[in-house]
Amino acid sequence: RRTFRSPSSRHSKQNRFMEGWYYRITIPEEDASFAFIFSIEDPGRRNEQGLKLAAVQVMGPNDEYLVQGDRDDTKFWAYESRQALGCTFEWKDDGKESGDIESADGGDDGSSSSTTPPALHPDEWNDRVKTGFQMLPT
């Protein structure tokens, strides 16, 4: 079973904090590009403004733009030792997540534990997640 690191363990509670990841995918045959931006803002912060946020933004050809976010930052997870991250905004079937989910790639990445479910195998993710994202190493 994989363990996870909480992003909030790396910043001071005094200052605002944002960490983001950017991916660009280009399809030359279609002359089209897409940008994916994943971010976590002020994780673990308890404040009156409610500024904490896990979000994804997608920009596509012809100025198309999608964004989704959730103020419940505990839904966000990331591996500490390699590029993998995700957030489940909404589960199918009333969001009942399993207490013992197998990780998508097995093994331990050396991170500390979290209550967030680990990455899911892509087939299981498609079956169980209504909205959200996960980026896994290939």
ABEGO torsion letter per residue (X at the ends): XBBBBBAAAABBAABBBBBBBBBBBBBAAAGBBBBBBBBBBGBGBBBAAGABBBBBBBBBBGGBBBBBBBABAAABBBBAABBBBBBBABBBGGGBBBABBBBAAEEBAGBBBBABBBBBBAAAAAAABABEBBBBBX
